[in-house]
Each structure stands twice: as structure tokens, then as C-alpha cells.
Amino acid sequence: MGCALLLAVASSGAHHPSAGHRIARPAAGEPAQHPDPGDFNGDGYDDFMDVVVSKSADGKRYAAHLVVVYGSRAGLDTATARRTPAGSGHYAAFLSAPLRADLDGDGFTDLVGSRGASVTDSESFALFGGAHGLGSARRLGVPAGFRPLAAADFDGDGSMDLLDGGHSDPDSIGQGSDGLILYGPIDRTGAPARQVALDLSRHGAAPASVTTGDFDGDGRAEVVLTYPYLAEDEDEDEESVPADLNSVGVYEGSEHGLVRVRRQEATIEHQAATEDGPRTPAAGDADGDGLTDLLVPTQLAVAPADMPGAGGALTILYGATTGLGTSRESTVVGGTRPADRRRIDFGSTPAVGDVDGDGRPDVVVNTPEFRRHDGKVTLLYGGTDGSQSLDRKQEIDAESDGLPGTPNPYHWNAFGYRPPLLDVNGDGHADAVVFAPLYEQRKGAYLVLPGTDTGFDPTRARLFTPEEVGTPLRLADSRE
């Protein structure tokens, strides 16, 4: 295409209790003992957040903003949109996906992330939630170069902790360069209750993604890390490959850091592996038993003849009190392996939520390479047996009947939802916010797909553009 698209920082995979499993809400604007991570102001409506990166017409300048749009009885209200810049430099960016967590334990969900031109020139920041919404960004007094990649309760004390998996160049960032847990509560200056340094690197490689969830229900979150190389590389000399070379690490949270649990590493590695490196898992309670499950986008070794064009699969590894994947057989929802093995993308960015309001968890996934680069969103309905399958699904793409707006006619819409699933109008159904950067004659568009008793309803979808929330999309000249 030659044009620059509006981009968003990818999810870290940190566990987000979905809108399908509603936490009891407090009175509007009042703090909660267990705040809903979707709702920053406690008003009963989930709020949307995205990181927007736009490129100037000359192709030489970038502007990155964290955009928040608050929910209401009528859904997302663009009049409430607020923006937080990544910085003033041309290359300032958000260096980690902002996380939703109640850092200071005041009963309101906060946003925390890192921003700057590079790891060596960055700051960690937080926008603290409250009855009137998020406050202004505050710089946190955390160790230099710290990037919050996951937020969870790793030691089981009821407070949220922050994890940085480390960096590949430890000499460049000082304290905590090999990885660091900041144990909560973390006050508004960024001071943690305590901290523990970690070595999570594998042969000099830092983790590429971090996924957290309490998979065994013991009150302490586990961590699944992926690394940017494969367990088996046919181009490598076998004698030069370290015996413990692998692309997945699994750790159990504790009071003293993280403890490695090797039992499921090979299984998850096999499920997540592709020729381009491991795909990023997500966490959520997919079977509704109250324990977090691991959702792994997967490449199938054998392509089922009756499932043409699905392009991959999703494997659900179920949580259990005896450990992840020990209580019931995993579910594989998929998909084929197309001729081009690099285009294995069905099952991308999985998320859990109750879209149809029947009390059973549903799963939503993206297929970015559907119809060239057009993209597709698939809703996998939850069954009575607590599993999902392609037999019970709904598919929505840029050409689905009833959607508002005008899609790009050349199949470059990049139509895909932004996790997590949220209940933005408080009706008890999880909604999905889709972004299509070349929709609306290259202006870009967000489309809110409302959940209903029968699934997503495209005819009731609401459209708003980046310009309507103060971040107009400016594309570089297509001749660039």
C-alpha cells in the first residue's frame, strides 16, 4: 500500500476479568473492594482505551496518544474522550501496552504504562482512577527503564503487583534490568511495598510477551512468557543449540519472586509455535468454572479437510486446582494450515466475555489475514459443556450486512477488535470495539459491535472516527 496506518500497542496478555463475568458493582462513583477493570470511574459502564499512532503527511513525524472514551447508558460517549501524549519528541511512543489495575488499592481501576523515545529515555506513568474518571498522567518513581508488562497479584496478599520481564541489553538500563516485580500496593508516587529482582532471560533474550492469570486458583498469579526464538530451528547446527533452548517459560507467583514450573512449558510451546516465532497467548475463564484458562493461538500440524480457509486454530488449556491443563482435555477450535504457513492467524488476540448474556462465557478472536488484509472477527459461543467450537459461531467482517460506514474497496480494512471485551452500556452483554484503519475513505473508524441475546448485532453498531476523539488519522502520501 505504501501508506502509514493508524496503529495500536498490542495487548500484553495480562488477565482481564471479562464483561461476561460481572463483578458486583458498587454505587455509582463509589470505590469497590474488587473494582471492575473495565470501569475507571465506577459508574457501571465499561470504558474504552486505545493507543493511537498517527503519521504526518510528510512521513517524518509521528504522534502517539493514549485515548480513553467513557461508557454510558447509550454506549461509548465520544464527548468524554481524553488524550494523553507519549511525549513531545518525533519518536516518542508507548513502550508497553497500558495495563488496567487498581495500583493503590483505593477501589478504582487505574491505567499504568511506560512512554518515551527508548527504554533508556523513558518513564513509567499512571493515570489514577476515581469517581470523576482518570486523572492526569503521573510519573512513577520506579527504577530506571522499568516497563510494566503485566499487573497481577503474584504473592496473594490482595494487592496488585507490577512485572517487568527484563531487557535484552541489561547494561543499558541499570537496576532491575534482568526483570523486576514491584509488589503492591503501589502508591501514587510509584513507591511499591517492596521489590524483587528476577532473571527471566533465556540465553540473552528477554521475554517478548507476558501473560498472567491465576490458573490454579491459589490466589497467586502464574506467568506465561514467550521468547523471540523457536525450540527447534532447522537452520541451526544442532551441536550449537543449547539443550534448554525454548520459546516459552511458565512461572508461579510467590512472596519471593517467581518460581519456574516446567511441566507445561513444552505443551504450550508446541501449541504456540509458528515459523515466525511463538504467538501470544491470552488468559480468561473460558469454561465458566471460576478458574482462569490459557487461550493459545495455534498452528495445526494437519489441516482438517472440512474446515477450509480458517487459517489456524485456538487451543484452550484449562485451569485446575492441580495445575494448568491437568483436569480436562484441552479444546482445539480450528482451523486449517494454508499453503503459506506464515499466514496462520485465526485465533489471534483471543478474549473471553458473555456476549449473548446467557451466563456462559463466549470467546472472540481475530483473523487479520482474512480476504487478503481485510480482517474478520469471530464470536465462538459458549456451550452447555463449557467449551466453544466452530459449530457455534458468528463471523463479522467489513462487508457484513448492516454495518455503518464505507469499507475500503481493496480489502485493506484490517478489520479487527481491540481487546478486552467490554460492557460499554451496562446491559449485561459484552461488546467488542473494532478498529479498521482504512475504513471511511482512509479516515479510519472504530465500530462498536453491541452484544445482544443472539450475539453481535451489526445493524446496531455505532461508528466513530479517530478525528471525533481528537486524534485525526493522517496517512502518508501513498507514493511514499
Helices and strands as residue ranges (DSSP letters): E 48-55, E 62-69, G 78-80, E 82-85, E 93-101, E 110-118, E 121-127, E 138-139, E 150-152, E 161-164, G 170-172, E 180-183, E 194-197, E 209-213, E 222-226, G 238-240, E 248-254, E 257-260, H 265-272, E 282-284, E 293-298, E 313-317, E 331-334, E 348-353, E 362-366, E 376-380, E 393-397, E 416-422, E 431-436, H 439-442, E 445-449, E 451-452, E 455-456, G 458-460, E 462-464, G 466-469
